[in-house]
Amino acid sequence: MTTGERPDDQEVVQTAAEAAEDVIFARYSRSDVRDFDVTVSFEDDQLELDVYLDADDSQQDPEVVADDAVLAARNAVDELLA
């Protein structure tokens, strides 16, 4: 992407998904994550995010981590579009 050029929808989706996964695997080792799903869509300048996380809850609440992953994804997209 060159300066001043708007990222395409695929780049926005990829950026959001990567940011969400980064949060999940910063908080949990891969062996502690039983299942996860990051669903992202970006249409008509609307970002839709959903993160499902099934992980060992002995150290952290998976719902809190999933919420943090959504926030990180939104922030990453905001930075990309700024």
QUICOR-V669780 format. One line per field, one symbol per residue. phi: phi as a letter, one per 20 degrees, with the letter a starting at -180 (. if undefined). A space follows every 10 residues. Layout:
# QUICOR-V669780
phi->???
This chain:
# QUICOR-V669780
phi->.egnefffgf ffffffffff fgfgeeecfg feeeabbddc cbclmdedcb cdcdbgdfdb egffffffff fffffffgff ef
